[in-house]
């Protein structure tokens, strides 16, 4: 089982087609077919079911898929570690919560790109639970997620701290009144989002039950709906302050104590901490310091310079 066989298997699994996989890999169909047959011989199992519309994974193929993805990611990481001579270059695969990508990342990425234009940045957005899976599976090098994060295979440090607030339309009634009238709709990200979990916890603690849920995928979409009095939401105060819909919104802090949430930069504890990731880590500190915040400590394992 070599790297080419793994790449071929993953391409076929991704497309469900030998033809499409051959096109992606810049080879001919016969090479793809031969690689797949040899891999099946090596593993002593059938990985694909062939049919008129292409191919689908067998049960054995599904079980092998996760291993193949991790093996390829580990091989890519090994190559990057060997080539790491202290130069900031190559690829940086970054995961981020949607709110962080919308509010915090633009300034960070702008400064990082100016300082290190040779780095190709890939960003995946999603809820914290999904992003942690991506880090563990080595699909991303690091991710900005909601803390705290306690996992034996992960290491990280807090980079931002935000106050979570209740957001409603400026001219709407109180949440309690809307609940009595049967009009309370909570606008949230999909399941696995830490802000959604905080919302559900706070609503339950205050007896704001039951309520309807409306799931959306972007911060601006959520705040636009809140401003139009479709429902209420819970988000970081910084997300509201930077919104185009800010004039339509009313922000309420949680009482008796403010509700704070940390954004943590996490990576695998056993992964190579190369020059590119160290440079990105330092850029987070520089931008945070420029905003007037106190820079947190360097990521665990990072080199000081």
C-alpha positions, 0 to 999 in steps of 0.5 A, a space after each residue: 500500500 503506497 501513497 499513490 494507491 491511497 490517493 487513487 482510492 480516495 479520489 474514486 471514493 470522493 467522486 464515485 467514478 473511475 473516470 472522474 478520479 482519473 481526470 483529477 489524478 491526471 492519469 488514464 482510467 486503466 491505471 486507476 482500475 489497476 491501482 484499485 484492484 491491486 489495493 483490494 488484493 493487498 487488503 484481501 477485500 473488495 472495496 468498491 461495488 461496480 455498477 452502471 452509474 460508477 462505483 460505491 464503497 462496500 462496507 469494507 471500503 467504508 471502514 477503510 476510508 477513515 484510515 486512508 484519509 488519516 494515512 494520507 494526512 499523516 504522510 502530507 504532514 511528514 513531508 511538510 516536517 522534513 521540508 521545514 527549514 524555518 521558512 514560512 511557506 506552503 499550505 496552512 489548513 485552518 478551521 474556524 467557527 463561522 462567527 470567528 471567520 466573519 468577525 476576527 479572521 479578516 484582520 488576522 488573515 490580512 496581516 498574515 498574508 502581507 507578511 507571508 504572501 507565499 503561504 496558501 491558506 485553506 479555511 473550513 468553517 463549521 461548529 466546534 464539534 465538527 472542527 475538532 473532528 477535522 483536527 483529530 483526523 488531520 484534515 486541518 492543521 489547527 482550528 479556532 473553536 469555542 473553549 474550553 477544550 479538554 482532549 488528550 490528543 489536542 493542545 491549544 491556547 486561548 486567543 480571544 475572549 468574547 461576551 455572549 449576549 442575547 440579541 433581539 430586534 430593537 423594537 421587539 418586546 421582551 423574550 418573556 412576553 414573546 414566550 407567553 404569546 407563543 412567538 419565541 423563535 431561537 435563531 441558531 447555527 446547526 447542532 454542534 455549535 457551542 453558541 447554540 448550546 449556551 443559548 439552550 442552556 440559558 433559555 432552559 435556566 430562565 424557563 423560556 420553554 418551549 421555543 422554536 428553532 430556526 437554523 442558519 449558516 451565516 452570522 449576517 443571515 442570523 442577525 438580519 432575521 433577528 433585525 426583521 423580528 423573526 426571532 432572537 439569538 445568542 452571539 458574541 457581542 463583537 459579532 453584533 458590533 460589526 454587523 450591517 444590521 446593528 441599528 436594527 438590533 437590541 443587545 442584552 447582557 446576561 445577568 446576574 453575571 456576564 456570560 463569557 466564552 473563549 476562542 481557542 486555537 487547537 492542534 494535535 499534540 503530536 503534530 509537527 509545529 512548523 514555521 508557518 503555523 508558528 507565524 500564524 500563531 504569532 499573528 493572532 497575538 499581534 492583531 489582538 494586541 493592536 485591538 487593545 486586548 492583552 495578548 494570551 500566552 503562546 500555543 503550547 509547544 510553540 517556540 519563542 523568538 
